């Protein structure tokens, strides 16, 4: 069963393993925890640039 991201435990969201737990599970430590690289955790948003030739 695949959990949606909002149903996952906060620690499990940042892990690359597939043994995800629900958010109601109390996890004090996980021996198999493997953090995701920082690049995969950030959501990139396009910068808004001012339009050329637009007067103020």
Buried (B, 14 or more C-beta within 10 A) or exposed (E): EEBEEEEBBEBBBBBEEEEBBEEEEEEEEBEEBEEEEEEEEEEEEEEEEEEEEEEE
